Amino acid sequence: QDLCSAVVTFNVRATDNCTANPSIVSTPASGTAFPLGFTTVRSKAKDNAGNIADCVFTIEVEDGQAPSITCPANKTVSNNPGICGARVSFSVSAADNCTANPTITSNHATGSVFPVGATVVTSIATDDAGKSADCSFTITVNDEEPPVVTCPASIRVRNDLGVCGAKVSFTTTATDNCTTNPTITSTHASGSEFPVGVTTVTSTGKDEFDNESDCSFTVTVRDQEPPSISCPPNITINIEDSTDPSNTGTPTVGDNCSANPPSHRDRRINGSCNSEFTLNRNWRVTDIHSNANGCVQIIQVIDVTPPVLTLPDNITVTCDTTTAATGVATATDNGDPNPVVGYSDEVVEGDCTLKCVINRTWTATDECGNSNSKIQKITKDVTPKVNEALTDNNGNPAPLVLGFSQTTLTINRGDAGCIVRWLPYVEGSVEGLLPRDRNVTVTGDCLPGGNKMQNGRITNPMLGEALLLNLYLRLNPEFGEKKLSDIECVIPPIVKQLFNMDHDQEADINEFRDRVNDALPSNLSPVQVNGLLEVLRCITGPIELCD
């Protein structure tokens, strides 16, 4: 074994006529190692006589031993980058008893590319004799290369109308060294709705051998939709009403995501008065992503409320009807701190020479022209003043007596109200004091003797003017000391003659009063009466009992 020869034993026989066992010599001798192939053996027989005979035969040594072949151990490798296999080199060796280098063939050449998976390599060694032997081993190529996943560039979009997000489509691709269409999964599906903000999408590619790789990109959805806002209706309110939104209204807001509470700023436009103005209320709303929207509400503030007027009490006064004596109305206003307060007087009863009723209409007006009016009733009654004239300095009664001798009219202190009723007189005929030759004292019925009356008032101007002058002089004694010339009254000659007044001697008013009283009962001529009345009226014209 393992030798490229064979020990061959053979037997050559020889017979001889003489020699029983001729000697036989073979070349090569039996039992020697014959080389591979054909070897000619020449055998010579020699008898004892020296006779020689030979024969030739061939011994063929055939190579019946196959080569020995050695395969490497099973081998596992990773795929080469980018291909679905691996280039693998291996070495198979063979030995043979005859052939120095048996021929080795393999069904997969060393250094070739083996596909992913297990590949059985069979190698055959063949010697020159055609004998062969084989061996096998397995080359396993594992795909350890993950797919190449390609993500799109980061995506930026605006929100879909009315939605706090956007539907976004994208394409992620994957290639692999082995798998034609790797499976791709993403954390967010293409075409799904992405919320406002930044969302990271991770896409994973997986091949048939469970190799995985991933890539990531961001989807940014920007909320560019402003919130909706609807202002409350324009409104007109009075100055007393609050302009706070709790009274004037708040807007309705909405947003595709979320809106902040609305805020406002007011721009005031002054009106015709300080209490009236217009507010342009600019409402503004922002959402959580700073988008803004606004609207304008117009608030008209008007003042239609008049001032509140507070009157002094109704009052009865003797003389002074001015506000210093009767009081002053006050007013407050909702908008004007200083409403204008004024008044007007209307005599609604009587004559204010002695007694009357005045309706004092107070009016308060604010700067917007709103006004309020109320009436204060003021009664003027100079009866106390007349009573004062009918009282002496010691407080005792001092009756007033007009006329002289047997024709007089006496008015006592308790009848002062009668004088107030009689005056001012009603313009009538001028005549003497009546009744003649009779002394009359006024009583509670306030009848002035026989002197005529109309609606409770005397009609004799002479009597009326005489009453007024007498009362005034009692209240103002110093006035009686004035000369007639001091009051610039023209004394007609007929009057001077009547009272014995010459040019060198001037009477004072007291003297004139006395002569008038004396003349009241007299029968005077019309010229005398008119002259006397003219002077009386000149004296009494500018005076009042309340002076």
C-alpha positions in Angstrom: 0.0 0.0 0.0 0.9 3.6 -0.7 3.6 2.2 -3.1 3.6 2.7 -6.7 4.8 -1.0 -7.3 3.7 -4.6 -6.6 5.7 -7.6 -5.5 4.8 -10.3 -8.0 5.5 -13.9 -7.5 5.4 -16.1 -10.5 6.5 -19.7 -11.2 8.3 -20.6 -14.4 8.7 -24.3 -15.0 11.1 -26.0 -17.3 11.5 -29.7 -18.4 14.5 -31.3 -19.9 15.2 -34.5 -21.4 18.1 -35.0 -19.2 18.0 -32.8 -16.3 15.2 -33.3 -14.0 15.1 -29.8 -12.7 16.7 -27.5 -15.0 17.7 -24.3 -13.3 15.5 -21.3 -14.1 16.6 -17.7 -13.8 14.0 -15.0 -14.4 14.8 -11.4 -14.8 13.3 -9.7 -12.8 13.0 -12.5 -10.3 9.8 -13.6 -8.9 9.0 -11.8 -5.7 10.5 -8.7 -6.7 8.6 -5.3 -6.7 7.4 -4.6 -10.2 6.9 -1.0 -11.1 3.6 0.4 -12.3 3.0 -0.6 -15.9 4.3 -3.4 -18.1 7.5 -5.2 -17.2 8.9 -8.0 -19.5 10.2 -10.9 -17.5 12.8 -13.1 -19.3 13.2 -16.5 -17.8 16.1 -18.8 -18.9 16.2 -22.6 -18.2 19.5 -24.3 -18.3 20.0 -27.9 -18.0 22.9 -29.6 -16.7 24.3 -29.8 -20.1 24.4 -26.1 -20.3 21.6 -26.0 -22.7 19.6 -22.9 -22.4 16.1 -22.2 -23.3 14.2 -18.9 -22.4 10.7 -17.5 -22.5 9.4 -14.1 -22.1 6.2 -12.9 -20.5 4.8 -9.6 -19.3 3.8 -8.6 -15.8 1.5 -5.7 -15.7 1.2 -3.8 -12.5 -1.9 -1.7 -12.4 -2.4 1.3 -9.9 -5.5 0.2 -8.0 -5.2 2.7 -5.2 -7.2 5.9 -5.3 -5.6 9.1 -4.2 -6.3 10.4 -0.7 -8.1 13.9 -0.6 -8.4 16.3 2.3 -11.2 19.0 2.4 -11.1 21.9 4.8 -13.6 22.0 7.7 -17.0 23.5 7.2 -16.7 27.3 7.0 -19.1 30.1 7.9 -18.5 33.6 6.7 -20.3 37.0 6.5 -21.4 38.4 3.2 -19.1 40.8 1.4 -20.4 44.3 1.5 -23.0 45.1 -1.1 -23.4 41.6 -2.5 -25.7 38.8 -1.5 -22.7 36.4 -1.0 -19.1 36.2 -0.2 -15.9 35.5 -2.0 -14.4 32.5 -0.2 -11.1 30.9 -0.7 -10.3 27.4 0.5 -7.6 24.8 0.0 -8.1 21.1 -0.8 -5.1 18.8 -0.8 -4.6 15.3 -2.3 -1.9 12.7 -2.2 -1.4 9.5 -4.3 0.9 6.5 -4.2 1.9 7.1 -7.8 0.8 10.4 -9.0 2.7 13.2 -7.4 0.1 15.8 -7.9 -3.3 14.2 -8.4 -5.7 16.4 -10.2 -8.2 18.2 -7.9 -11.4 19.6 -9.2 -14.2 21.2 -7.1 -17.7 22.1 -8.0 -17.0 25.6 -6.7 -13.7 27.1 -7.3 -11.8 28.6 -4.5 -12.0 32.4 -4.4 -15.4 32.4 -6.1 -18.5 34.1 -4.8 -20.7 31.9 -2.7 -24.3 32.9 -2.3 -25.8 33.6 1.1 -26.8 30.3 2.6 -25.1 26.9 2.8 -23.2 25.7 -0.2 -21.8 22.1 -0.3 -18.4 22.1 -2.0 -17.4 18.7 -3.4 -13.7 18.2 -4.4 -12.4 15.2 -6.5 -8.8 14.1 -6.6 -7.9 12.0 -9.7 -4.5 10.2 -10.2 -2.9 9.4 -13.4 -4.4 6.0 -13.3 -7.8 7.5 -13.3 -8.5 6.6 -9.8 -10.3 9.2 -7.9 -11.5 10.2 -4.4 -13.7 13.0 -3.2 -14.6 14.9 -0.1 -17.1 17.6 0.7 -17.4 20.5 3.0 -20.0 23.3 3.5 -19.5 26.9 3.1 -22.2 29.0 4.9 -22.5 32.6 4.0 -24.6 34.6 6.4 -26.2 37.9 5.3 -25.3 40.3 8.0 -25.7 43.4 6.0 -28.8 45.5 6.9 -30.8 47.3 4.2 -29.9 50.8 3.2 -32.9 52.9 4.2 -33.2 56.4 2.7 -35.5 58.9 4.4 -36.8 62.0 2.8 -35.4 65.4 3.9 -37.1 67.0 6.9 -40.5 68.2 5.9 -42.1 71.6 6.8 -45.8 72.2 6.0 -48.5 74.5 7.3 -51.6 73.1 9.0 -54.6 71.9 7.1 -57.4 74.4 7.3 -59.4 74.0 10.5 -57.2 71.3 11.9 -54.5 71.4 14.5 -52.2 69.4 12.3 -51.7 68.3 8.7 -51.9 65.1 6.6 -48.4 64.6 5.3 -47.3 62.0 2.7 -43.7 60.9 2.3 -41.7 58.2 0.7 -39.0 56.1 2.4 -37.0 53.7 0.2 -34.8 50.8 1.1 -32.3 48.7 -0.9 -30.6 45.5 0.2 -27.8 43.3 -1.0 -30.1 40.3 -1.0 -33.8 41.3 -0.6 -35.3 43.0 -3.6 -38.0 44.8 -1.6 -37.1 45.0 2.0 -40.0 45.6 4.4 -40.3 49.2 5.5 -42.2 50.3 8.6 -42.4 53.8 10.0 -43.5 55.1 13.4 -45.9 57.4 11.6 -47.6 56.2 8.4 -47.3 58.3 5.3 -50.5 60.2 4.7 -51.5 60.2 8.4 -52.2 63.4 10.3 -49.3 64.9 12.1 -49.9 67.3 15.0 -48.7 70.9 15.0 -45.1 71.0 16.1 -42.1 68.8 15.3 -42.6 65.0 15.0 -39.7 62.7 14.5 -40.4 59.9 12.1 -38.3 56.8 12.2 -38.4 54.3 9.3 -37.0 50.8 9.6 -36.0 48.6 6.8 -35.9 44.8 7.3 -34.6 42.2 4.9 -35.5 38.6 4.6 -32.8 37.7 7.0 -34.1 40.0 9.7 -31.3 42.5 9.3 -32.6 45.9 10.2 -31.5 49.5 9.8 -33.4 52.8 10.2 -33.3 56.4 9.4 -35.1 59.4 10.8 -36.5 62.7 9.6 -38.7 65.4 11.1 -42.1 66.6 10.1 -42.7 70.1 11.2 -46.3 71.3 11.0 -46.7 75.0 11.5 -49.9 76.5 12.7 -50.4 79.4 10.4 -54.2 79.7 10.8 -55.3 82.7 12.9 -58.0 82.2 15.4 -61.5 83.2 14.6 -63.1 86.1 16.4 -66.6 87.6 16.3 -67.0 90.9 18.1 -70.1 91.5 20.2 -72.5 93.9 18.5 -72.0 97.6 18.6 -73.8 99.1 21.5 -75.1 102.4 22.8 -75.0 102.8 26.6 -75.7 105.6 29.0 -72.9 107.3 31.0 -74.0 105.5 34.2 -73.6 102.1 32.6 -70.3 100.3 32.9 -68.1 99.9 29.9 -66.7 96.7 31.3 -67.0 93.8 28.9 -69.3 92.1 31.5 -71.8 94.7 30.5 -71.0 95.5 26.9 -70.2 91.9 25.8 -67.2 89.8 24.9 -66.3 88.3 21.6 -66.7 84.7 20.5 -63.4 83.1 19.6 -62.3 79.8 18.2 -59.2 78.2 16.9 -58.0 75.1 15.1 -55.7 74.4 18.0 -56.4 76.5 21.1 -57.0 80.2 21.6 -56.0 82.3 24.5 -58.6 84.5 26.2 -59.3 87.7 24.2 -57.9 91.0 25.3 -58.9 94.5 24.3 -57.7 98.1 24.1 -59.9 101.1 23.9 -59.5 104.2 21.9 -61.6 107.1 23.1 -63.0 109.6 20.7 -64.5 112.5 22.6 -68.0 113.7 21.7 -69.6 117.0 21.8 -69.4 117.0 25.6 -67.1 115.4 28.1 -69.7 112.9 29.2 -70.3 111.6 25.7 -67.7 109.7 23.8 -67.1 106.8 21.5 -65.0 103.8 22.5 -63.4 101.9 19.6 -62.8 98.7 21.4 -60.1 96.8 19.6 -60.5 93.1 20.5 -57.5 90.8 19.9 -57.1 87.1 20.3 -53.9 85.1 19.9 -53.7 81.3 19.8 -51.1 79.2 21.5 -48.9 79.5 18.4 -49.0 83.3 18.4 -51.3 83.6 15.4 -53.5 86.7 16.0 -56.8 88.1 14.8 -58.9 91.0 15.8 -62.2 92.9 15.4 -63.5 96.3 16.5 -66.6 96.9 18.6 -68.0 100.4 18.7 -69.4 101.5 22.1 -71.3 104.7 22.0 -71.5 106.3 25.4 -74.2 108.9 25.6 -75.5 111.1 28.4 -79.3 111.5 28.4 -79.7 111.7 32.1 -80.5 115.1 33.5 -78.8 116.4 36.6 -80.4 115.6 40.0 -81.8 118.9 41.2 -82.3 119.5 45.0 -84.4 122.6 45.7 -84.5 124.7 48.9 -87.8 124.5 50.7 -90.8 126.6 49.7 -90.6 129.8 51.8 -92.5 132.9 52.8 -90.4 136.0 53.0 -91.2 139.6 54.0 -89.1 141.5 51.5 -86.1 139.7 50.2 -86.8 137.3 47.4 -83.2 136.9 46.4 -81.5 133.5 46.7 -79.6 134.8 49.7 -82.9 134.7 51.6 -84.8 132.0 49.8 -82.0 129.5 49.3 -80.0 128.1 46.4 -80.7 124.9 44.5 -77.9 122.4 44.2 -77.4 119.8 41.5 -75.3 116.7 40.9 -74.8 115.0 37.6 -73.6 111.6 36.5 -71.0 113.1 34.2 -70.6 116.8 34.7 -69.1 117.6 38.1 -70.4 121.2 37.8 -73.7 121.4 36.2 -75.0 124.9 35.6 -77.8 125.9 38.0 -80.0 128.9 37.2 -83.5 130.1 37.8 -86.3 132.2 36.4 -89.1 133.8 38.3 -92.7 134.0 37.4 -95.2 135.9 39.5 -98.3 133.6 39.5 -100.3 135.4 42.1 -100.5 139.0 43.3 -98.3 141.9 42.7 -94.9 141.8 44.3 -95.0 145.4 45.5 -96.5 144.1 48.7 -97.7 140.5 48.3 -97.2 137.9 45.6 -96.5 134.3 44.9 -93.4 133.6 42.8 -92.8 130.3 41.0 -89.0 130.2 41.0 -88.1 127.6 38.3 -84.7 126.2 39.0 -83.0 124.6 36.1 -79.8 122.5 36.2 -78.1 121.8 32.9 -75.2 119.6 32.4 -72.5 120.1 29.7 -74.3 117.7 27.4 -77.5 119.9 27.4 -79.5 117.6 29.6 -81.6 119.7 32.0 -83.9 119.2 34.9 -86.3 121.8 36.2 -88.3 122.1 39.5 -90.3 124.9 41.0 -89.7 126.5 44.3 -92.7 128.4 45.6 -91.8 131.8 47.2 -94.4 133.8 48.9 -93.6 137.5 49.4 -95.7 139.1 52.1 -94.8 142.5 53.5 -97.5 142.4 56.2 -94.8 142.2 58.9 -93.2 145.3 57.4 -96.6 147.1 57.5 -97.1 146.0 61.0 -93.7 147.4 61.8 -94.9 150.7 60.4 -97.9 150.6 62.6 -95.8 150.1 65.7 -93.9 152.9 67.6 -90.3 152.6 68.8 -91.5 151.2 72.1 -93.5 148.4 70.5 -96.8 150.0 71.1 -99.5 150.2 68.4 -99.3 153.4 66.3 -102.4 153.5 64.1 -102.1 155.2 60.7 -104.7 158.0 60.3 -105.3 159.5 56.9 -107.4 162.7 56.5 -108.3 165.3 59.1 -111.0 166.6 61.3 -114.2 164.6 60.8 -113.1 162.7 57.7 -110.4 160.2 58.6 -109.5 156.6 57.8 -107.7 154.8 60.7 -105.8 151.6 60.3 -104.7 149.8 63.4 -101.7 147.5 63.7 -103.8 144.4 63.6 -105.2 145.4 60.2 -101.9 145.6 58.4 -103.0 142.8 56.1 -105.7 145.0 54.8 -103.2 147.5 53.4 -101.4 144.6 51.7 -104.7 143.6 50.1 -105.5 147.1 48.9 -102.2 147.8 47.3 -101.2 148.2 44.7 -104.2 150.1 43.8 -106.2 149.7 40.7 -106.1 152.8 38.5 -109.4 154.6 38.9 -110.9 158.0 39.4 -109.3 160.5 41.8 -111.6 161.6 44.5 -111.6 162.7 48.1 -111.5 160.4 51.1 -115.0 158.9 51.6 -117.2 158.9 53.4 -117.1 162.6 54.2 -117.5 163.9 57.7 -117.1 160.5 59.1 -114.2 158.9 61.0 -113.8 155.2 59.8 -111.6 152.6 61.5 -110.7 149.6 59.4 -112.0 146.3 60.9 -111.5 142.7 60.0 -113.5 143.0 56.9 -110.8 145.3 55.4 -113.3 147.7 54.0 -111.7 151.2 53.5 -114.8 153.1 54.5 -116.7 154.3 51.5 -113.7 154.3 49.2 -114.2 152.3 46.1 -112.6 148.9 45.6 -112.2 146.5 42.7 -111.3 142.9 43.3 -110.3 143.8 46.9 -108.1 146.7 45.8 -108.7 150.4 46.2 -109.2 152.3 43.0 -108.4 155.9 44.3 -104.8 156.6 43.2 -104.5 159.5 45.6 -105.4 157.2 48.6 -103.1 154.5 47.4 -100.1 156.9 46.9 -100.8 158.5 50.3 -100.9 155.1 52.0 -97.5 154.1 50.5 -95.8 157.4 51.4 -97.1 157.3 55.0 -95.9 153.8 55.6 -92.5 154.4 54.0 -91.9 157.5 56.1 -92.7 155.5 59.2 -90.2 152.9 58.3 -87.6 155.4 57.0 -88.0 158.6 59.0 -84.8 160.1 57.6 -86.4 160.1 54.2 -89.0 162.6 55.4 -86.3 165.2 56.1 -85.3 165.4 52.5 -86.3 168.6 50.6 -88.5 168.1 47.7 -85.8 169.6 45.6 -83.4 166.8 46.6 -85.5 164.2 45.0 -85.7 166.2 41.8 -89.4 166.3 41.7 -90.9 169.2 39.8 -93.5 170.9 42.0 -96.2 172.4 39.8 -97.2 176.0 40.7 -100.7 174.8 41.4 -99.3 172.6 44.1 -97.2 175.3 45.6 -100.2 177.5 45.7 -102.2 174.8 47.3 -99.7 174.3 50.1 -98.7 177.9 50.4 -95.2 177.2 49.2 -93.2 180.1 47.8 -90.0 180.2 45.9 -87.9 181.1 49.0 -89.2 178.3 51.2 -89.1 174.7 50.2 -91.0 172.0 52.1 -89.5 168.7 53.1 -91.2 165.4 52.4 -92.7 165.2 55.9 -94.5 168.5 55.3 -95.6 167.4 52.0 -97.0 164.2 53.5 -98.9 166.2 56.2 -100.5 168.5 53.6 -101.4 165.5 51.4 -103.2 163.9 54.4 -105.0 167.1 55.1 -106.0 167.5 51.5 -107.4 163.9 51.1 -110.9 164.8 52.3 -111.0 168.1 50.4 -112.8 168.9 47.3 -109.9 169.7 44.9 -110.1 170.9 41.4 -109.0 168.4 38.7 -105.9 170.6 38.1 -105.0 170.5 41.8 -105.6 166.7 42.0 -103.5 165.9 39.0 -100.7 168.2 40.1 -100.7 166.7 43.6 -100.9 163.1 42.2 -98.0 163.9 39.9 -95.8 165.0 42.8 -96.9 162.0 44.9 -96.0 159.6 42.2 -92.7 161.3 41.6 -91.8 160.8 45.3 -93.2 157.2 45.7 -92.1 155.9 42.3 -88.5 154.8 43.3 -89.3 153.6 46.8 -90.5 150.3 48.2 -91.5 149.4 51.7 -88.8 146.9 51.8 -86.1 149.5 51.0 
